[in-house]
Amino acid sequence: PKVTKLQVIIDLLKRDEGATIKEMMEKTGWQRHSLHGAMAGGLKKKGYKIASTKENGGDTVYRIA
């Protein structure tokens, strides 16, 4: 079966280390604003809650809460 880009994002966010926007951009080919829209809209509609934390390196890491 075909794996959708939204599923790729979900899989990245479910990892213990979570995912940065840069990682998600590399895996999906989407731009930053598209990823924010997918997290705010697509994942929310599926019932996922996204948590974000600022890591030491300055990158924001997103995870499924």
Residue pairs with C-beta under 8 A, 6 or more apart in sequence:
5 28
5 29
5 30
5 38
6 38
6 42
6 43
8 24
8 27
8 28
9 19
9 24
9 27
9 28
9 35
9 38
9 39
9 43
10 43
10 46
10 48
10 64
12 18
12 19
12 23
12 24
12 27
13 19
13 43
13 48
13 50
13 62
13 63
13 64
14 63
14 64
15 63
17 61
18 53
18 61
18 62
18 63
19 61
19 62
19 63
20 59
20 60
20 61
20 62
21 32
21 35
21 36
21 59
21 60
21 62
22 59
24 30
24 35
24 62
25 31
25 32
25 35
28 35
30 38
39 50
39 62
43 50
43 64
44 50
48 64
49 64
49 65
50 62
50 63
50 64
50 65
51 62
51 63
51 64
51 65
52 60
52 61
52 62
52 63
53 60
53 61
53 63
54 60
54 61
55 61
